[in-house]
């Protein structure tokens, strides 16, 4: 079974050991990495896919809602045990656009493109000779193996990229603004939809006509592809997004977004010994459930913060909701730390109480 976790840029590499109980990356690898060719690691069963959203934004709350749906590079999925939202990326994007104030006298357009490039992984992982000798050495025990190598290892990565832009168009002809908005949206939709496969018409000449007597302000958030263009005008935005798509094709998928983990027990003859005892397997399963509940609450916190950050919300109890959610997250994390010292706590009523805080989360086998 493969476990997904958000890539954190903390030195993750193929074969890295991981302590799933403490959720820390270890410097040692128990995996044989000799003669591994990157080209042979590509997972042909995982096909690239992309999503493209281009729509008008009416107010700050609508912008906050759009950013909430951009948490995962692979699109929105139910946050159940085993799914992997990109919380760090969602927070970074929200921070980037936090100063965007929606002026009712302008037209606002939101472009969000997300690409899941593919997956590469070690096809047939095996323990290194050093790790095998460590396991067979009677001077060591399995606790020592877990301390050095962890109970999991990084077997692969998923790559992706994203491009998000907020476009403000201020027209000098206020009386025709609604009519202009419809025409502009249709025009830009046809251009952006065609990028990558050929637009099919001379958009540069028509752009000048559509955007005469207007002032544009554009904010762009990119990840996975470095283009380095300055974007102040619609023409520059179209060129920037075109360059982004071209470089994405050249690079073949962007950057690592998701780390893929596997258990060491898949690699050994468990009739002789297991890296994890049945009791530790049960503890790990329940800790995984608790962390899924914690993640769900963190996503709710980000959604509430976006509503506050961008205004437009009629809910006056959002600050209190955030306080309560943060308190709940803190209690879950504290309970997890206590379970590391006293594993028997995982069978207590306290654990059952956490399960009841979110009915959408169920225990995973």
C-alpha positions as CSV (number, residue, x, y, z in Angstrom):
1,X,0.0,0.0,0.0
2,X,1.2,3.5,-0.9
3,X,0.7,6.4,1.5
4,X,0.5,10.0,0.2
5,X,1.9,13.0,2.0
6,X,2.4,16.6,0.9
7,X,5.9,17.3,-0.3
8,X,7.5,19.7,2.1
9,X,10.9,20.4,0.5
10,X,12.8,19.1,3.6
11,X,15.3,17.0,1.8
12,X,13.0,14.3,0.6
13,X,14.6,11.8,-1.7
14,X,14.0,8.4,-3.1
15,X,14.7,5.8,-0.4
16,X,14.7,8.2,2.5
17,X,13.6,6.6,5.8
18,X,10.5,8.0,7.6
19,X,9.2,7.6,11.1
20,X,5.4,7.6,10.6
21,X,4.7,7.7,14.4
22,X,6.6,11.0,14.8
23,X,6.2,12.1,11.2
24,X,9.9,12.9,10.7
25,X,12.2,12.3,7.8
26,X,15.3,10.3,8.7
27,X,18.8,10.9,7.0
28,X,19.4,7.1,6.5
29,X,18.1,4.9,3.7
30,X,17.6,1.2,4.0
31,X,16.8,0.8,0.3
32,X,19.2,-0.4,-2.4
33,X,19.5,2.6,-4.7
34,X,22.3,1.2,-7.0
35,X,21.7,1.2,-10.7
36,X,18.3,3.1,-10.5
37,X,17.6,5.0,-13.7
38,X,15.2,7.9,-13.4
39,X,13.7,7.2,-16.8
40,X,12.8,3.6,-15.7
41,X,11.0,5.0,-12.6
42,X,8.1,6.6,-14.5
43,X,4.7,5.1,-13.5
44,X,2.9,4.6,-16.8
45,X,-0.3,3.7,-15.1
46,X,-0.6,7.3,-13.7
47,X,-1.7,9.5,-16.5
48,X,-1.1,13.3,-16.5
49,X,-4.2,15.4,-16.1
50,X,-5.1,19.1,-15.8
51,X,-7.9,21.4,-14.7
52,X,-8.7,24.9,-16.0
53,X,-11.1,27.4,-14.4
54,X,-11.7,30.9,-15.8
55,X,-14.6,32.9,-14.4
56,X,-15.7,36.3,-13.2
57,X,-15.3,37.2,-9.5
58,X,-18.1,39.4,-8.1
59,X,-16.7,40.0,-4.6
60,X,-14.0,39.2,-2.0
61,X,-16.0,36.2,-0.7
62,X,-16.1,34.7,-4.1
63,X,-12.3,35.1,-4.4
64,X,-11.9,33.4,-1.0
65,X,-14.1,30.5,-2.1
66,X,-12.1,30.0,-5.3
67,X,-8.9,29.9,-3.3
68,X,-10.4,27.4,-1.0
69,X,-11.0,25.1,-3.9
70,X,-7.3,25.3,-5.0
71,X,-5.9,23.5,-1.9
72,X,-5.0,20.3,-3.9
73,X,-2.9,20.3,-7.1
74,X,-4.9,17.4,-8.3
75,X,-8.3,19.0,-7.6
76,X,-10.7,18.8,-4.7
77,X,-11.2,15.4,-3.1
78,X,-13.1,14.4,0.0
79,X,-10.6,14.6,2.9
80,X,-10.8,11.1,4.0
81,X,-8.0,8.9,5.4
82,X,-5.4,8.5,2.8
83,X,-6.1,11.5,0.6
84,X,-3.6,14.3,0.5
85,X,-4.6,18.0,0.3
86,X,-1.8,20.5,-0.3
87,X,-2.3,22.6,2.8
88,X,1.1,24.4,2.6
89,X,0.4,25.4,-1.0
90,X,-3.1,26.5,-0.2
91,X,-1.9,28.8,2.6
92,X,0.9,30.2,0.3
93,X,-1.6,31.1,-2.4
94,X,-4.0,32.7,0.0
95,X,-1.2,34.8,1.5
96,X,-0.2,35.9,-2.0
97,X,-3.7,37.2,-2.9
98,X,-4.6,38.5,0.6
99,X,-4.3,42.2,-0.3
100,X,-6.7,41.9,-3.2
101,X,-9.6,44.3,-2.6
102,X,-12.5,43.9,-5.0
103,X,-13.6,47.3,-6.4
104,X,-17.3,47.1,-7.6
105,X,-16.5,49.5,-10.4
106,X,-14.1,47.0,-12.1
107,X,-14.4,43.6,-13.8
108,X,-12.5,40.8,-12.0
109,X,-11.5,37.5,-13.6
110,X,-10.0,34.5,-11.9
111,X,-7.8,32.0,-13.8
112,X,-6.7,28.8,-12.1
113,X,-4.8,26.1,-14.0
114,X,-3.5,23.0,-12.2
115,X,-1.5,20.2,-13.7
116,X,-0.8,16.8,-12.2
117,X,2.2,15.8,-14.3
118,X,2.8,12.2,-13.4
119,X,4.3,9.8,-11.0
120,X,7.7,8.2,-10.7
121,X,8.6,5.5,-8.2
122,X,11.0,2.6,-7.5
123,X,9.3,-0.3,-9.3
124,X,10.8,-3.2,-7.2
125,X,12.3,-1.8,-4.1
126,X,14.5,-4.0,-2.0
127,X,16.5,-3.6,1.2
128,X,20.2,-2.6,0.9
129,X,22.8,-5.2,2.0
130,X,23.6,-3.0,4.9
131,X,20.0,-3.0,6.1
132,X,19.7,-6.7,5.6
133,X,22.8,-7.3,7.7
134,X,21.5,-5.0,10.4
135,X,18.2,-7.0,10.6
136,X,20.1,-10.3,10.9
137,X,22.6,-9.0,13.5
138,X,21.3,-10.3,16.9
139,X,23.0,-7.4,18.6
140,X,20.3,-5.1,17.2
141,X,16.5,-5.3,17.6
142,X,13.7,-4.0,15.5
143,X,13.3,-0.9,17.7
144,X,16.9,0.0,16.8
145,X,16.1,-0.5,13.1
146,X,13.1,1.8,13.3
147,X,15.2,4.4,15.2
148,X,17.7,4.5,12.3
149,X,15.6,3.8,9.2
150,X,12.0,4.4,10.4
151,X,9.1,2.2,9.5
152,X,8.5,3.6,6.1
153,X,10.5,4.8,3.1
154,X,9.9,7.2,0.2
155,X,9.2,5.0,-2.8
156,X,8.3,7.8,-5.2
157,X,6.9,11.2,-6.0
158,X,4.1,12.8,-7.9
159,X,4.8,16.0,-9.8
160,X,2.7,19.0,-10.8
161,X,2.5,22.7,-11.4
162,X,-0.1,25.5,-11.1
163,X,-0.8,28.9,-12.5
164,X,-3.3,31.3,-10.9
165,X,-4.0,34.9,-11.9
166,X,-6.4,37.6,-10.7
167,X,-7.2,40.1,-13.4
168,X,-8.8,43.5,-12.7
169,X,-10.1,45.4,-15.7
170,X,-11.2,49.0,-15.1
171,X,-13.2,50.5,-17.9
172,X,-13.6,54.2,-18.7
173,X,-17.1,53.4,-20.1
174,X,-19.0,52.6,-16.9
175,X,-22.4,52.4,-18.7
176,X,-21.2,49.6,-20.9
177,X,-19.3,47.7,-18.2
178,X,-21.7,44.7,-18.0
179,X,-21.7,44.3,-21.8
180,X,-18.0,44.7,-21.9
181,X,-17.5,42.1,-19.2
182,X,-19.4,39.4,-21.2
183,X,-17.4,40.2,-24.4
184,X,-14.1,40.2,-22.6
185,X,-14.7,37.0,-20.7
186,X,-15.8,35.2,-24.0
187,X,-12.7,36.5,-25.8
188,X,-10.2,35.6,-23.1
189,X,-11.9,32.2,-22.6
190,X,-11.3,31.3,-26.3
191,X,-7.7,32.4,-26.0
192,X,-6.7,30.6,-22.8
193,X,-8.6,27.5,-23.8
194,X,-6.6,27.4,-27.0
195,X,-3.2,27.9,-25.5
196,X,-1.2,24.7,-25.8
197,X,-3.0,23.5,-28.9
198,X,-2.9,26.7,-30.9
199,X,-5.2,29.6,-30.5
200,X,-6.2,29.7,-34.1
201,X,-6.5,33.4,-34.7
202,X,-4.6,36.7,-34.4
203,X,-5.4,37.5,-30.8
204,X,-2.8,40.2,-30.5
205,X,-4.7,42.5,-32.9
206,X,-8.1,41.8,-31.4
207,X,-6.8,42.3,-27.8
208,X,-6.0,46.0,-28.5
209,X,-9.6,46.4,-29.7
210,X,-11.2,44.6,-26.7
211,X,-9.1,46.4,-24.1
212,X,-9.0,49.9,-25.4
213,X,-10.1,52.5,-22.9
214,X,-9.4,50.1,-20.0
215,X,-6.8,49.8,-17.3
216,X,-5.7,46.3,-16.2
217,X,-4.0,45.2,-12.9
218,X,-2.8,41.6,-12.8
219,X,-1.5,39.3,-10.0
220,X,0.1,36.0,-10.9
221,X,0.9,33.0,-8.7
222,X,3.0,30.3,-10.3
223,X,4.6,27.1,-9.0
224,X,6.4,24.3,-10.8
225,X,7.6,26.3,-13.8
226,X,9.8,29.4,-13.7
227,X,9.1,31.8,-16.5
228,X,10.3,35.1,-15.0
229,X,8.1,37.4,-17.1
230,X,6.7,40.7,-15.9
231,X,3.0,40.8,-16.2
232,X,1.2,44.2,-16.3
233,X,-1.1,43.8,-19.4
234,X,-3.4,41.3,-20.9
235,X,-0.9,40.7,-23.7
236,X,1.8,40.0,-21.2
237,X,-0.4,37.6,-19.3
238,X,-1.3,35.6,-22.4
239,X,2.4,35.4,-23.3
240,X,3.3,34.5,-19.8
241,X,0.8,31.7,-19.6
242,X,1.9,30.5,-23.1
243,X,5.5,30.4,-21.9
244,X,4.4,28.6,-18.8
245,X,2.7,25.9,-20.8
246,X,5.6,25.6,-23.2
247,X,8.2,25.2,-20.4
248,X,5.9,22.7,-18.6
249,X,5.9,20.5,-21.7
250,X,9.7,20.8,-21.9
251,X,10.2,19.9,-18.3
252,X,7.7,17.1,-18.3
253,X,5.6,17.8,-15.3
254,X,6.7,20.5,-13.0
255,X,8.0,19.9,-9.4
256,X,7.3,17.3,-6.7
257,X,4.0,17.9,-4.9
258,X,3.3,14.6,-3.3
259,X,5.7,12.1,-1.6
260,X,4.8,8.5,-1.9
261,X,5.7,6.2,1.1
262,X,5.7,2.4,1.5
263,X,6.1,0.1,4.5
264,X,9.4,-1.9,5.0
265,X,7.3,-4.9,5.9
266,X,6.4,-5.2,2.2
267,X,10.0,-6.0,1.5
268,X,10.8,-8.7,4.1
269,X,9.6,-12.2,5.0
270,X,7.2,-11.4,7.8
271,X,7.0,-15.0,8.8
272,X,10.4,-14.5,10.5
273,X,10.0,-10.9,11.8
274,X,8.1,-7.7,11.3
275,X,9.3,-4.1,11.5
276,X,6.1,-3.4,13.3
277,X,4.4,-5.6,15.8
278,X,0.6,-6.1,15.6
279,X,0.3,-3.7,18.5
280,X,2.3,-1.0,16.6
281,X,0.3,-1.6,13.4
282,X,-2.9,-0.9,15.4
283,X,-1.3,2.2,16.9
284,X,-0.2,3.4,13.5
285,X,-3.6,2.9,12.0
286,X,-5.4,4.9,14.7
287,X,-2.8,7.7,14.6
288,X,-3.4,7.9,10.9
289,X,-7.1,8.4,11.5
290,X,-6.4,11.1,14.1
291,X,-4.1,12.9,11.7
292,X,-6.8,12.8,9.0
293,X,-9.2,14.4,11.5
294,X,-6.6,17.0,12.3
295,X,-6.1,17.8,8.6
296,X,-9.8,18.2,8.0
297,X,-9.9,20.8,10.8
298,X,-6.9,22.6,9.4
299,X,-8.6,22.8,6.0
300,X,-11.7,24.3,7.8
301,X,-9.4,26.8,9.5
302,X,-7.9,27.9,6.2
303,X,-11.4,28.3,4.7
304,X,-12.5,30.5,7.6
305,X,-9.3,32.5,7.4
306,X,-9.9,33.1,3.7
307,X,-13.4,34.4,4.5
308,X,-12.0,36.8,7.0
309,X,-9.1,37.7,4.8
310,X,-11.2,38.6,1.8
311,X,-14.3,39.9,3.6
312,X,-17.8,39.6,2.3
313,X,-18.9,37.2,4.9
314,X,-22.0,37.7,7.0
315,X,-20.8,35.3,9.6
316,X,-19.7,37.2,12.7
317,X,-18.7,34.0,14.6
318,X,-15.8,33.2,12.2
319,X,-13.1,34.3,14.7
320,X,-14.6,32.1,17.4
321,X,-14.8,29.2,15.0
322,X,-11.1,29.5,14.2
323,X,-10.3,29.6,17.9
324,X,-12.3,26.4,18.5
325,X,-10.8,24.6,15.5
326,X,-7.3,25.6,16.5
327,X,-7.9,24.4,20.1
328,X,-9.2,21.1,18.7
329,X,-6.1,20.7,16.4
330,X,-3.9,21.4,19.4
331,X,-5.6,18.8,21.5
332,X,-5.3,16.2,18.8
333,X,-1.6,16.9,18.3
334,X,-1.0,16.8,22.1
335,X,-2.9,13.5,22.3
336,X,-0.7,12.1,19.5
337,X,2.5,13.1,21.3
338,X,1.2,11.4,24.5
339,X,0.5,8.2,22.6
340,X,4.1,8.1,21.5
341,X,5.0,7.8,25.2
342,X,2.0,5.8,26.4
343,X,0.7,3.8,23.4
344,X,-2.1,2.3,25.5
345,X,-3.9,5.7,25.4
346,X,-4.9,4.9,21.8
347,X,-7.5,2.5,23.2
348,X,-8.9,5.0,25.6
349,X,-12.2,6.9,25.6
350,X,-10.3,10.0,24.7
351,X,-9.5,8.5,21.3
352,X,-13.2,7.6,20.7
353,X,-14.1,11.2,21.6
354,X,-11.9,12.5,18.8
355,X,-13.6,10.2,16.3
356,X,-16.9,11.7,17.2
357,X,-15.7,15.3,16.4
358,X,-15.9,14.6,12.7
359,X,-18.4,11.9,11.4
360,X,-16.9,12.1,7.9
361,X,-13.7,10.4,9.1
362,X,-13.7,6.7,9.6
363,X,-11.0,4.4,10.8
364,X,-8.8,3.0,8.0
365,X,-7.6,-0.5,7.8
